[in-house]
Amino acid sequence: MMPLDCSVNEDLDCGVHWHITLTTLLETNDSQKFSLAVPKETACSYICVFDPAFGPDAGVPCLQHILQDSKKVVSN
């Protein structure tokens, strides 16, 4: 069982929806806008939120939560 199957997927979904909420008022063609309108925008939104490129505490879900869920999988 993958750790993302436990509860980390929910964190990722919440992170994408949070970013969509924060960027709602941006213009449609703004590169910083998050959207689920079409598959390409959906993929970009999830990749941007999931990408931990800015350090160990960046990205959703955070590294600590992934490790926590990984330990749950091993212990169960």
N, C-alpha and C positions, 0 to 999 in steps of 0.2 A: 504494500500500500504506500502510495506516495504522500509525503507530508502536505502537499497542496490539496490533497483530497480531504484532509481533516477539516480544518477551519481557516486555513490561510487563504483559500480561494475567496472566502467571504471578505477577508481584509482587502484583497485585490479589487473585488467588485465595488466595495465601499469607497476605496481610494479613487477609482475611476469616476464613480458618481459624484464624489466630492469635488474632483477637478472639473467635471462638467458644470456643476453648480457654480463654482467660482468663476468660470469663464463664460457663463451664459450671455453676459452683456457685450462680449467682444464681437466684432464683425465676423461674418461667416468665413471670409477669406483670411482671417488672422491666423498666423502659424502657431500661436499659443493657445488657440481655442481647442477644447476637448469636445468630442461629439461621438455619438453612436448612430448617426443618421444613415451611414452607408458602411458596408463591410471594411473598406479601406480606412475610413476614419476610425472605426471601432478598433481595428488592429493597431493603428498608430497610437490611439489613446491607451490601450492596454500595454503596449510596449513601452511607452514613455513612463507610465506609472510603475511598471515592474522593474525598469532599468535602475540598478543601484550604482550608476556611473559616478555619483557625487560622493562616494564614501560608504563606509560600512553601515551607517545609520540612514542612508538615503534609500529611496525606493519603497514600494509597498508590496508585499509585507516586509517589515524590517527583518534584518538578519536574526535578531534575537528571537522573534516569533517563529521563524522557520526552524531554528535550532530547537526551540521548545516543542514544536509539533513533531520534529524528527525524533526526539527523545520519547515522546508519547507513543509513536509508532513502534519503536524498538521495545518499549516496556510492555506494550500490549501484545 
